[in-house]
Amino acid sequence: MRKILKMTKFESSNHSRDNNLEGLQHQQMKEDNETWTNTFFILGFGGCQELQILFFCCFLLIYLVALTGNLLIVAIVCLNTHLHTPMYFFLTNLSCLDIICTTLVFPRMLTSFFLGGSYVSRSECLLQMYCFHSMLSTECILLAVMAFDRYVAICNPLRYSTIMNTNMCILLAAGTWLVGLLEVMPYTVLISRFSFCGSHTINHFLCDMTPLLKLSCTSTQTIITLTYILGPLGGVVPFGLIAVSYIKIISSILKIQSTEGRQKAFSTCASHLTVVILYYVSLCFTYMRPASTYSKYNDKLMSLLYIAVTPLCNPIIYSLKNKEFKKAIRKSKIMA
């Protein structure tokens, strides 16, 4: 009987020790998993090994042209005093946004072509996501401010200098940047508290919000709810203001009697209207496509529309369609 009791105690002790060991191993695996997901792997375009060199050359060219073109706009406007007007003041802000946006994405993406991807820490990933989406939101609001500037110039030309004075321009620009930076802050704070498990691979060329949320073990319902609340502030409301401004602008242009007067009035907003159409069309292709058309590879290509194409095209559009700006480029010491 005593032997049976001893054996029972021995087995019970072994069983308890095994359970404790299993619990410790499970806890260790959990801690290792959480530690591992503190680092993310950005895949980039790693699935197309045979096209890596071609992609690298194309994206490097796009980045250099976009960077040079936008830096040139900033320099030309700063060096030519007759371009120190509200329209060109906001244009320099747009160029600065494009410079920041492309620089946030392209250098890391270019290096990933040779490394087959790139590792980023959790804090670096969140910082890139925050800065990138802040710049997108700021650009949407800035385009609305530029539309308002064109509305005042065409619909209220006699009061233009009074309304769009220096203080008003600085206030609008500062408000634009501030709202853009604050609008994305709640998303970043919430995502920073998420737990990430399983795969640590982000199938994108940057830490974008959507692919990052797919790796989360935490419920994303709060983020979805917040999107419905704050989403319109950074995209829908600015687009509505742009639409209202151009309805009034077109209405005023049609009332002008002379053909020359109508052409001159339309030419003052043609460049901005072209940029707005290009930018919002690219955003719609990326975020408002039917769910059936979504794929990881197509999402990356669609993202390039507003990350690469619009910063590349903005300087070209403003330099080719604007006679005043082309004249300033010819007279500038930069081109001498």
C-alpha positions in Angstrom: 0.0 0.0 0.0 2.8 2.3 0.9 4.6 1.5 -2.4 1.4 2.4 -4.3 1.1 5.7 -2.4 4.8 6.5 -3.1 4.4 5.7 -6.8 1.2 7.8 -7.0 3.0 10.8 -5.3 6.0 10.3 -7.6 3.8 10.2 -10.7 1.9 13.2 -9.5 5.1 15.1 -8.9 6.4 14.2 -12.4 3.1 15.2 -13.9 3.2 18.6 -12.1 6.8 19.1 -13.1 5.9 18.3 -16.7 3.0 20.7 -16.7 5.2 23.5 -15.2 7.9 22.8 -17.8 5.3 22.8 -20.6 3.9 26.1 -19.2 7.4 27.7 -19.1 8.1 26.5 -22.7 4.8 27.9 -23.9 5.5 31.2 -22.1 9.0 31.3 -23.6 7.6 30.7 -27.1 5.1 33.4 -26.6 7.8 35.8 -25.4 10.1 34.8 -28.3 7.2 35.3 -30.8 6.4 38.8 -29.4 10.1 39.7 -29.5 10.4 38.5 -33.1 7.4 40.5 -34.2 9.0 43.6 -32.8 10.9 43.5 -36.1 9.1 43.5 -39.4 10.3 42.3 -42.8 9.2 44.6 -45.7 9.1 42.3 -48.8 9.0 45.1 -51.4 9.0 43.6 -54.9 10.8 40.5 -53.8 8.5 38.2 -55.8 9.9 39.4 -59.1 13.6 38.4 -59.0 14.1 38.5 -62.7 13.0 42.2 -62.9 14.9 43.5 -59.9 17.5 45.4 -61.9 14.9 46.9 -64.2 12.7 48.0 -61.3 15.7 49.5 -59.5 16.7 51.6 -62.6 13.2 52.8 -63.2 12.4 53.7 -59.6 15.8 55.4 -59.2 15.1 57.5 -62.3 11.6 58.4 -61.1 13.0 59.4 -57.6 15.8 61.5 -59.0 13.6 63.3 -61.5 10.8 63.9 -58.9 13.3 65.1 -56.3 15.1 67.4 -58.8 11.9 68.8 -60.2 10.4 69.6 -56.9 13.6 71.1 -55.5 13.8 73.2 -58.6 10.3 74.6 -58.0 11.2 75.6 -54.5 14.5 77.2 -55.6 12.9 79.1 -58.5 10.1 80.5 -56.4 12.5 81.5 -53.6 14.9 83.3 -56.0 12.3 85.2 -58.1 10.6 87.9 -56.1 7.8 88.3 -58.6 6.8 84.7 -57.8 6.2 85.5 -54.2 2.5 85.3 -54.5 -0.1 83.1 -52.7 -0.3 80.6 -55.6 3.4 80.0 -55.7 3.7 80.0 -51.9 1.3 77.1 -51.8 3.0 75.5 -54.7 6.3 75.4 -52.8 4.4 73.7 -49.9 3.1 71.1 -52.3 6.7 70.5 -53.6 8.0 70.1 -50.1 5.3 67.5 -49.4 6.2 65.6 -52.5 9.9 65.7 -51.5 9.2 64.3 -48.1 6.8 61.7 -49.3 9.1 60.3 -51.9 12.1 60.4 -49.6 10.2 58.4 -47.0 9.6 55.6 -49.4 12.2 55.4 -52.2 15.6 55.1 -50.5 14.5 52.0 -48.5 12.7 50.6 -51.4 15.7 50.9 -53.7 18.0 49.2 -51.2 15.5 46.3 -50.9 16.0 45.4 -54.5 19.6 44.2 -53.7 18.8 42.8 -50.3 15.6 41.0 -51.3 13.7 43.1 -48.7 14.5 45.0 -45.6 14.0 44.7 -41.9 12.6 47.5 -39.8 12.0 47.8 -36.1 8.4 48.3 -34.8 9.1 51.9 -33.9 10.6 52.6 -37.4 7.7 51.0 -39.1 5.1 53.0 -37.1 7.1 56.2 -37.7 7.2 55.7 -41.5 3.4 54.8 -41.5 2.6 58.0 -39.5 4.8 60.3 -41.6 3.6 58.9 -44.9 -0.1 59.1 -44.1 0.3 62.5 -42.6 1.8 63.7 -45.8 -1.0 62.2 -47.8 -3.6 63.9 -45.6 -1.8 67.2 -45.7 -1.6 67.1 -49.5 -5.3 66.6 -49.8 -6.0 69.6 -47.6 -3.4 71.7 -49.3 -5.0 71.0 -52.7 -8.3 72.3 -51.2 -6.5 75.5 -50.0 -5.0 76.0 -53.5 -8.5 75.6 -55.0 -9.8 78.3 -52.6 -6.9 80.5 -53.7 -7.9 80.1 -57.3 -11.6 80.7 -56.4 -10.8 84.0 -54.8 -8.5 85.0 -57.7 -11.1 84.4 -60.4 -14.4 85.1 -58.6 -13.3 88.0 -56.4 -10.3 89.5 -58.2 -10.7 93.0 -56.7 -10.6 91.6 -53.2 -7.9 89.0 -53.9 -4.9 90.9 -52.3 -7.0 91.8 -49.3 -8.3 88.3 -48.7 -5.2 86.3 -49.6 -2.7 88.5 -47.7 0.5 87.3 -46.2 -0.9 86.5 -42.7 -3.8 84.6 -44.3 -1.5 82.5 -46.5 0.8 81.6 -43.5 -2.3 80.8 -41.4 -3.7 78.5 -44.1 -0.4 76.7 -44.7 0.3 76.2 -41.0 -3.3 75.0 -40.4 -2.9 72.6 -43.3 0.3 71.0 -42.0 -1.1 70.9 -38.4 -4.4 69.2 -39.3 -2.5 66.7 -41.5 -0.1 65.8 -38.7 -2.8 65.5 -36.1 -5.4 63.6 -38.2 -3.2 60.5 -38.4 -2.0 60.6 -34.8 -4.9 58.6 -33.2 -4.4 55.8 -35.7 -0.7 55.6 -34.9 -1.3 55.6 -31.1 -3.9 52.8 -31.4 -1.7 50.6 -33.7 1.3 51.1 -31.4 -0.6 49.2 -28.7 -1.6 46.3 -30.9 -0.1 42.9 -30.5 1.5 41.3 -33.6 2.0 37.6 -34.0 2.5 34.9 -36.6 4.1 36.2 -39.8 6.2 39.3 -39.5 6.4 39.9 -43.3 4.7 43.1 -44.7 3.9 42.3 -48.3 4.4 45.9 -49.5 7.3 48.3 -50.2 6.5 50.5 -47.1 4.9 50.2 -43.7 1.4 51.0 -44.9 -1.6 50.8 -42.5 -3.6 48.1 -44.3 -0.9 45.4 -44.7 0.3 46.2 -41.1 -3.2 45.6 -39.6 -3.3 42.2 -41.3 -0.5 41.0 -39.1 -2.3 42.1 -35.9 -3.7 39.7 -33.3 -5.7 42.6 -31.8 -9.2 43.4 -33.0 -9.1 46.2 -35.6 -12.8 47.2 -35.0 -11.6 50.4 -33.2 -9.5 51.4 -36.2 -12.4 50.8 -38.6 -14.7 52.9 -36.5 -12.1 55.7 -36.2 -11.7 55.6 -40.0 -15.4 56.4 -40.5 -15.0 59.4 -38.0 -11.7 60.9 -39.1 -11.4 59.6 -42.7 -13.6 62.3 -44.2 -11.5 65.0 -42.6 -8.4 64.1 -44.6 -10.0 63.2 -48.0 -13.7 63.6 -48.5 -14.1 67.1 -47.0 -11.1 68.6 -49.0 -12.4 67.0 -52.2 -15.9 68.5 -51.5 -14.3 71.9 -51.0 -12.3 71.5 -54.3 -15.5 70.5 -56.2 -17.5 73.5 -54.8 -14.6 75.9 -55.6 -14.3 74.7 -59.2 -18.1 74.7 -59.8 -18.0 78.4 -58.8 -14.9 79.0 -60.8 -16.3 77.5 -64.0 -19.5 79.4 -63.5 -17.6 82.6 -63.3 -15.5 81.8 -66.3 -18.5 81.1 -68.5 -19.9 84.5 -67.7 -16.8 86.2 -69.2 -17.8 87.7 -72.6 -14.5 87.5 -74.5 -12.9 84.3 -75.5 -9.4 85.6 -74.6 -10.6 86.5 -71.1 -12.1 83.0 -70.6 -8.8 81.4 -71.7 -6.7 83.6 -69.5 -9.0 82.9 -66.5 -8.9 79.2 -67.1 -5.1 79.1 -67.6 -4.7 80.4 -64.0 -6.2 77.2 -62.6 -5.5 74.7 -65.3 -2.3 73.4 -63.7 -3.9 73.0 -60.3 -7.0 71.3 -61.7 -4.7 68.8 -63.6 -2.8 68.0 -60.4 -6.1 67.5 -58.5 -7.5 65.1 -61.1 -4.2 63.1 -61.2 -3.9 62.9 -57.5 -7.5 61.9 -56.6 -7.8 59.5 -59.5 -4.7 57.7 -58.2 -6.1 57.6 -54.7 -9.5 56.3 -55.9 -7.8 53.5 -57.9 -5.9 52.5 -54.8 -8.5 52.7 -52.0 -11.9 52.7 -53.7 -11.6 49.7 -56.1 -14.0 46.8 -55.8 -12.8 44.2 -53.3 -12.8 41.5 -56.1 -10.0 43.4 -57.9 -7.7 43.5 -54.9 -4.4 41.6 -54.9 -1.2 42.1 -53.0 0.8 42.8 -56.2 -1.8 45.1 -57.7 -2.0 47.1 -54.4 1.7 47.8 -54.6 1.4 48.9 -58.2 -1.6 51.1 -57.4 0.2 52.7 -54.5 3.0 53.8 -56.9 0.4 56.0 -58.7 0.3 58.6 -55.9 3.7 57.9 -54.4 5.7 58.1 -57.6 3.6 59.4 -60.5 2.1 62.5 -58.9 5.4 63.9 -57.4 7.0 63.2 -60.8 4.2 64.9 -62.8 3.6 67.9 -60.5 6.8 69.8 -61.5 6.2 68.9 -65.2 2.6 70.1 -65.2 3.4 73.4 -63.5 6.5 74.1 -65.7 4.8 73.2 -69.0 1.4 74.8 -68.5 2.5 78.0 -66.7 4.1 80.7 -68.9 5.1 82.8 -65.9 6.9 79.9 -64.3 8.7 79.0 -67.6 9.8 82.6 -68.0 11.2 82.5 -64.4 13.1 79.3 -65.2 14.7 80.8 -68.2 15.8 83.9 -66.3 16.9 82.1 -63.2 20.6 81.9 -62.3 20.1 78.2 -61.6 19.7 77.5 -65.3 22.5 79.8 -66.3 
